[in-house]
């Protein structure tokens, strides 16, 4: 539902600023890395990024490139804070691992043992779902992210409402990425420890690791000045936006940090739970987190881009795969206008983190695989060109699909009823209420305080919603009439069916 873009006029300035930084910053441990990153940033039109590399328990490189906010001169440094999004998940799993070490939780405890109020659509799954299941995406549920994305719901309310989400497949039968189950994992931490997940993270992880600039709430960013700005693509131009507040996604993705702090987290994972001689996690817990729990099928695109890759799976908060004969452990993160990757290779004692302030681009992959190839002694490969071509090919396919939909539109039709007959309140058992109203003789669709869109006729009783928040993609709604010729249902494409509420 979100688009992200560019603003070409600023890139000459960005490149000049980055080059100036390169002169006064440390030299990259990989020949030509600075130039490679600068070119990649131009190609992907990314305002700024930061990177840190860990090798043999030392931070061998930490540096920022570009600017925090397009149109301004403040540079990205190695201490610039970004949204780290779903890279949070491994930290959430680590918190539960600490409670496992203390004997307060078992990986295979039923979730209801710690959250008696926890309920899913299927009573069997409610009874059988374990803490381990929460952490490895095998609950059988589709995503349901609209419950938290730009919603007013608290973490607990999101979990309570997910009981209405029908299973997409059976429990443990396949991998299916699921943010809400991670929100529940954070609630388990609170129920067992007596502290909020945020407090637990700070006391048991951030403080011992020396992650002094790392937080779990947008509100905490007020304490810092070196903070990057999100950038999204609107009307074919990159534009900065305000930091979105997604604190309600909790353990699934609320960590904000910089590459210096994240380097400590990488060192911990490379050292089997030890940092500077102190045990934070037991070796057994680290091993469990880094062991396959759910198989991730390799799609045709992955096989074509990485022919040396033979398997992929999900551990507890980590994606696991092989690359050039080594076990690669990593996780990506993406929220509106920011992207992250954390990766490490235990047998090489190698790891890196890349944070950037634009989204919908595999720039972190282009840089990450360049780093891996260097340390593995593999032939140099222009991953930036490879991934850029693939990205543009996918964009062209997307445009073709849009054109196909446009061509299928039936011309010359009109709605079955007068426009005001479609107005009213529509209810969904999980998502709640939406409203269709009239403004200036036209229909307007509203959902949560943040979703407001103008409704344009498409064909028959189908309408297109053009959101007033321009970073959101267009949506489609279709109305169904009953035998009396009255509207009884609104189908929001890709979301669900909303029944029209009777007037009181």
C-alpha positions in Angstrom: 0.0 0.0 0.0 3.0 2.2 -0.1 5.1 3.8 -2.9 8.7 5.2 -2.5 10.6 7.5 -5.0 13.2 10.0 -5.9 14.3 13.6 -6.2 17.1 13.8 -8.8 18.0 17.5 -8.2 19.6 16.8 -4.9 21.9 14.0 -5.9 24.8 16.1 -7.1 24.9 17.7 -3.7 24.6 14.3 -1.9 27.4 12.9 -3.9 29.6 15.9 -3.2 28.9 15.6 0.5 29.6 11.9 0.6 32.9 12.3 -1.1 33.8 15.0 1.3 33.0 12.6 4.1 35.1 9.9 2.5 38.1 12.1 2.7 37.9 12.6 6.4 36.6 9.2 7.4 38.3 5.9 7.9 39.3 3.9 4.8 37.2 0.9 3.8 38.8 -2.5 4.4 37.7 -3.5 0.9 39.3 -1.9 -2.1 36.9 0.3 -4.0 34.1 -0.1 -1.5 33.5 3.6 -1.1 33.2 4.2 -4.8 30.9 1.1 -5.1 28.6 2.4 -2.4 28.5 5.9 -3.9 27.5 4.6 -7.3 24.9 2.2 -5.8 23.4 5.1 -3.8 23.1 7.1 -7.1 21.6 4.2 -8.9 19.0 3.6 -6.2 18.6 7.3 -5.4 19.2 6.7 -1.7 19.8 9.9 0.4 21.9 8.2 3.1 23.1 5.0 4.6 25.4 3.7 7.3 27.4 0.5 7.5 29.5 -1.4 10.0 31.6 -4.5 9.5 32.7 -6.9 12.2 35.6 -9.3 11.7 37.2 -11.5 14.3 35.4 -9.8 17.2 36.5 -6.3 16.1 34.6 -3.5 14.4 36.9 -3.1 11.4 34.7 -0.5 9.6 31.9 1.9 10.6 30.9 4.8 8.4 28.0 6.9 7.2 27.4 8.1 3.6 25.0 10.8 2.3 22.6 12.9 4.2 20.0 12.3 6.9 17.4 14.3 5.1 17.1 15.1 1.5 17.5 18.9 0.9 19.5 19.4 4.0 23.3 19.1 4.7 23.5 17.2 8.0 25.5 14.0 7.1 24.8 10.5 8.0 27.5 9.2 10.4 28.2 5.8 12.0 26.1 7.0 14.9 23.0 8.2 12.9 19.9 6.4 14.1 17.6 4.6 11.7 14.5 2.5 12.1 15.7 -1.1 12.2 12.2 -2.7 11.6 12.1 -6.5 11.5 15.7 -7.0 12.5 14.1 -6.5 16.0 12.8 -10.0 15.8 16.0 -11.8 16.7 16.3 -9.5 19.7 12.8 -10.5 20.8 13.8 -14.1 20.5 16.9 -13.4 22.5 14.8 -12.0 25.3 12.7 -15.1 25.4 16.0 -17.1 25.3 17.1 -15.3 28.5 13.9 -16.5 30.2 14.5 -20.0 28.9 18.0 -19.9 30.4 16.4 -18.9 33.7 13.9 -21.8 33.5 10.9 -19.5 33.4 9.9 -20.3 29.9 10.4 -23.4 27.6 10.5 -23.0 23.9 7.7 -25.5 23.5 5.4 -24.1 26.2 1.9 -23.5 25.0 1.4 -19.7 24.5 -1.7 -19.9 26.7 0.4 -21.0 29.6 1.7 -17.5 29.8 -1.1 -15.6 28.1 -4.3 -17.3 29.2 -6.4 -14.8 27.2 -4.6 -15.7 23.9 -7.0 -17.0 21.4 -6.9 -17.8 17.7 -9.6 -18.7 15.2 -9.1 -22.4 15.5 -9.4 -23.8 19.1 -7.0 -26.6 18.3 -4.3 -24.1 17.2 -5.0 -21.9 20.2 -4.3 -24.9 22.5 -1.3 -26.2 20.6 0.6 -23.1 19.5 3.9 -22.8 21.3 6.4 -20.1 22.1 8.6 -21.6 19.4 5.8 -21.3 16.9 5.5 -17.6 17.6 9.1 -17.1 16.6 9.5 -19.2 13.4 6.4 -18.2 11.4 4.6 -21.5 11.3 1.3 -20.5 12.9 -0.8 -21.1 9.8 -1.9 -17.5 9.7 -1.6 -15.0 6.9 -0.2 -11.6 7.8 -3.2 -9.5 8.8 -0.8 -6.5 9.1 -3.6 -4.0 8.7 -4.4 -4.7 12.4 -1.3 -2.7 13.4 -0.2 -0.8 10.4 -1.2 2.9 11.0 -3.9 1.6 13.4 -4.9 3.0 16.7 -4.8 -0.4 18.4 -2.5 -1.2 21.3 -0.4 -4.3 21.1 -2.8 -6.3 23.3 -5.8 -5.2 21.3 -4.0 -6.3 18.1 -3.5 -9.7 19.6 -7.1 -9.9 20.8 -8.5 -9.1 17.4 -6.3 -11.7 15.6 -8.7 -14.4 16.9 -10.9 -13.5 13.9 -8.1 -14.2 11.4 -8.9 -17.4 9.6 -6.0 -19.8 9.0 -4.5 -19.7 5.6 -3.0 -23.2 6.0 -2.7 -25.7 8.8 -0.5 -25.3 11.9 3.2 -26.0 11.2 2.5 -27.2 7.6 4.5 -24.3 6.0 6.4 -21.1 6.5 4.3 -17.9 6.5 5.8 -14.6 7.7 3.7 -13.3 10.6 4.3 -10.0 12.5 1.4 -10.3 15.0 2.8 -13.5 16.5 5.9 -11.6 17.3 3.9 -9.0 19.0 2.5 -11.8 21.1 6.0 -13.0 21.8 6.7 -9.6 23.4 3.6 -9.9 25.5 4.9 -13.3 26.7 8.1 -11.6 27.9 6.1 -9.1 29.9 3.8 -11.7 31.4 6.7 -13.9 32.6 9.1 -11.1 33.7 6.7 -8.6 35.1 8.3 -5.9 33.0 7.2 -4.5 29.6 9.0 -6.0 26.6 10.6 -2.5 26.1 11.9 -2.3 29.7 13.2 -5.9 29.5 15.0 -5.2 26.2 16.7 -2.1 27.7 17.7 -3.7 31.0 18.7 -7.2 29.7 20.0 -6.5 26.2 20.8 -2.9 25.3 22.5 -1.9 28.6 24.7 -5.0 28.9 25.7 -4.7 25.2 26.5 -1.0 25.5 23.8 -0.1 22.9 23.3 3.4 24.4 21.6 4.9 21.3 19.1 2.0 20.8 15.4 2.4 21.7 12.1 0.6 21.1 9.9 3.7 20.7 9.7 6.6 18.3 9.0 8.8 21.4 12.5 8.1 22.7 14.1 9.7 19.6 13.5 13.1 21.1 16.7 12.6 23.1 18.9 12.3 20.0 19.9 14.8 17.4 21.7 12.4 14.9 18.6 10.8 13.5 17.9 10.0 9.8 14.6 10.9 8.1 12.4 8.4 6.2 12.1 8.9 2.5 9.3 7.5 0.3 8.4 7.7 -3.4 5.5 10.0 -4.1 4.5 11.1 -7.6 7.8 9.9 -9.1 9.9 11.9 -6.6 11.6 11.0 -3.4 10.2 13.0 -0.5 11.0 13.0 3.2 8.2 12.1 5.6 7.8 12.3 9.4 8.9 9.4 11.5 5.8 7.0 11.5 4.8 5.7 14.9 4.5 2.0 14.8 5.2 1.4 18.4 2.2 -1.0 18.5 4.1 -3.6 16.4 6.4 -4.1 19.5 8.7 -7.1 19.3 8.1 -7.5 15.6 9.9 -4.3 14.6 10.2 -1.2 16.8 13.9 -1.1 17.4 15.7 2.2 16.4 19.5 2.2 16.4 22.8 2.9 14.7 25.4 0.7 13.1 27.9 1.1 16.0 25.3 -0.3 18.5 24.3 -3.1 16.1 27.9 -4.1 15.8 27.8 -5.1 19.5 24.7 -7.2 18.8 26.5 -8.9 15.9 29.6 -9.6 18.1 27.3 -11.3 20.7 25.8 -13.6 18.1 29.2 -14.5 16.6 30.6 -15.2 20.1 27.9 -17.7 21.1 26.2 -15.3 23.5 29.4 -13.7 25.1 30.4 -10.1 24.8 33.7 -8.8 26.3 34.0 -11.9 28.5 30.5 -11.7 29.9 27.7 -14.2 29.1 24.5 -12.5 28.0 22.9 -15.6 26.4 23.8 -19.2 26.9 25.5 -21.0 24.0 22.6 -23.4 23.9 20.1 -20.6 23.4 22.2 -19.1 20.6 22.5 -22.5 18.9 18.7 -22.9 19.1 18.1 -19.5 17.6 20.5 -20.2 14.7 19.1 -23.6 14.0 16.5 -24.3 11.2 12.9 -24.4 12.5 10.8 -23.8 9.4 11.7 -24.5 5.7 11.5 -21.4 3.3 11.0 -22.6 -0.3 13.4 -21.0 -2.8 11.6 -19.3 -5.6 12.7 -19.1 -9.2 14.1 -15.6 -8.8 16.3 -16.6 -5.9 17.6 -19.6 -7.7 18.4 -17.5 -10.7 20.2 -14.8 -8.8 22.0 -17.1 -6.4 22.6 -20.5 -8.1 25.0 -21.5 -5.4 22.2 -21.3 -2.8 20.7 -24.7 -1.9 18.5 -24.1 1.1 16.7 -21.4 3.2 15.0 -21.8 6.5 13.9 -19.7 9.4 15.4 -20.1 12.9 14.2 -18.1 15.9 14.3 -14.5 14.7 16.9 -15.3 11.9 16.7 -16.3 8.3 19.3 -19.1 7.6 20.7 -19.9 4.1 23.9 -21.1 2.5 26.1 -18.9 0.4 29.2 -20.1 -1.4 29.4 -23.1 1.0 29.0 -21.1 4.2 26.0 -20.7 6.6 24.7 -17.2 6.3 22.5 -15.9 9.1 20.7 -12.7 8.5 17.5 -10.7 8.8 16.1 -7.7 6.8 13.8 -5.0 8.0 11.6 -2.5 6.2 9.3 0.3 7.3 8.0 3.2 5.3 11.1 4.9 4.0 13.8 2.9 5.7 15.5 -0.4 5.3 18.0 -2.6 7.2 20.0 -5.7 7.0 21.9 -7.5 9.7 24.0 -10.5 8.6 26.8 -12.7 9.9 28.8 -15.9 9.0 29.8 -17.8 12.2 32.6 -19.9 10.6 34.2 -16.7 9.2 33.7 -14.7 12.3 32.3 -12.1 10.0 29.2 -9.8 10.2 27.8 -6.6 9.0 24.9 -4.2 9.4 23.6 -1.8 6.7 20.9 0.8 7.5 19.4 3.2 4.9 16.8 5.9 4.7 14.8 4.9 1.7 12.8 1.8 1.0 11.8 -0.7 -1.7 15.3 -1.2 -2.9 17.8 -4.1 -2.5 20.7 -1.7 -2.0 21.6 -3.4 1.2 21.9 -6.7 -0.7 24.1 -5.2 -3.4 26.5 -4.0 -0.7 26.2 -7.0 1.5 27.1 -9.6 -1.1 30.0 -7.5 -2.2 31.3 -7.7 1.4 30.7 -11.5 1.5 32.4 -12.1 -1.8 35.5 -10.2 -0.7 35.9 -12.0 2.6 35.2 -15.4 1.0 37.8 -14.8 -1.6 35.2 -15.1 -4.4 35.6 -13.4 -7.8 34.4 -9.8 -7.7 30.8 -9.5 -8.9 28.8 -6.4 -9.7 25.8 -7.2 -7.4 24.6 -3.7 -7.8 24.1 -4.1 -11.5 22.6 -7.6 -11.1 20.1 -6.6 -8.5 19.2 -3.3 -10.2 18.3 -5.1 -13.4 16.2 -7.6 -11.5 14.5 -4.8 -9.7 13.7 -3.0 -12.9 12.4 -6.2 -14.5 10.1 -6.7 -11.6 8.9 -3.1 -11.8 8.1 -3.6 -15.5 6.1 -6.7 -14.6 4.2 -4.7 -12.1 3.4 -2.0 -14.6 2.2 -4.7 -17.0 -0.1 -6.1 -14.4 -1.5 -2.6 -13.7 -2.1 -2.1 -17.5 -3.8 -5.5 -17.7 -6.2 -4.4 -14.9 -6.8 -1.1 -16.6 -7.5 -2.8 -20.0 -10.0 -5.2 -18.3 -12.0 -2.3 -17.0 -15.5 -2.3 -18.6 -16.2 1.0 -20.2 -19.6 2.8 -20.2 -21.0 1.2 -17.1 -22.5 3.0 -14.1 -23.3 2.1 -10.5 -26.5 0.2 -9.8 -27.7 2.7 -7.3 -27.5 6.4 -6.6 -24.1 7.2 -4.9 -25.7 8.1 -1.6 -27.1 4.5 -1.4 -23.6 3.2 -0.9 -22.9 5.4 2.2 -23.0 4.0 5.7 -21.0 2.0 8.2 -19.4 -1.3 7.2 -18.2 -3.8 9.8 -15.5 -6.5 9.8 -15.2 -8.7 12.8 -11.4 -8.3 13.0 -10.7 -4.9 11.5 -13.7 -3.1 12.9 -15.6 -0.3 11.2 -15.1 1.5 7.9 -17.3 4.4 6.7 -18.4 5.5 3.3 -19.8 9.1 3.2 -20.6 11.8 0.8 -18.4 15.0 0.4 -19.2 17.5 -2.3 -21.3 15.0 -4.2 -18.6 12.3 -4.2 -18.0 9.2 -2.1 -15.3 9.2 0.5 -13.9 6.0 2.2 -12.4 6.2 5.7 -10.8 3.6 8.0 -9.0 4.3 11.2 -8.0 8.0 11.5 -5.2 7.6 9.0 -7.0 6.0 6.0 -9.1 8.5 4.1 -9.6 8.2 0.3 -11.6 9.6 -2.5 -13.8 7.0 -4.2 -14.0 7.0 -8.0 -16.3 4.7 -10.0 -14.4 1.9 -11.8 -17.1 -0.2 -13.4 -20.5 -1.6 -12.4 -20.4 -1.6 -8.5 -16.7 -1.6 -8.2 -14.8 1.6 -7.2 -11.3 2.7 -6.9 -10.0 4.3 -3.6 -7.4 7.1 -4.2 -5.9 7.7 -0.7 -5.2 11.2 0.4 -2.0 10.0 1.9 -0.1 9.9 -1.4 2.5 7.3 -0.3 -0.3 4.7 -0.2 -1.2 2.7 -3.3 -4.7 2.8 -4.7 -7.2 0.2 -3.6 -10.4 -1.3 -4.9 -13.8 -1.8 -3.2 -16.8 -3.6 -4.6 -20.3 -3.5 -3.3 -22.8 -6.4 -3.3 -26.6 -5.9 -3.4 -29.1 -8.2 -1.8 -32.4 -9.5 -3.3 -34.1 -6.2 -2.4 -31.6 -4.2 -4.4 -29.9 -2.7 -1.3 -26.2 -2.7 -0.5 -25.4 -5.5 2.1 -21.6 -6.0 1.6 -18.5 -4.1 0.7 -15.5 -6.2 -0.4 -12.1 -4.4 0.2 -9.8 -6.1 -2.3 -6.9 -7.9 -0.5 -8.4 -7.1 3.0 -11.8 -8.7 3.4 -15.6 -8.5 3.4 -17.3 -5.7 5.4 -21.0 -6.1 6.1 -23.2 -3.0 6.0 -24.5 -2.1 9.5 -28.1 -1.5 9.9 -29.1 2.0 10.7 -30.1 2.5 14.3 
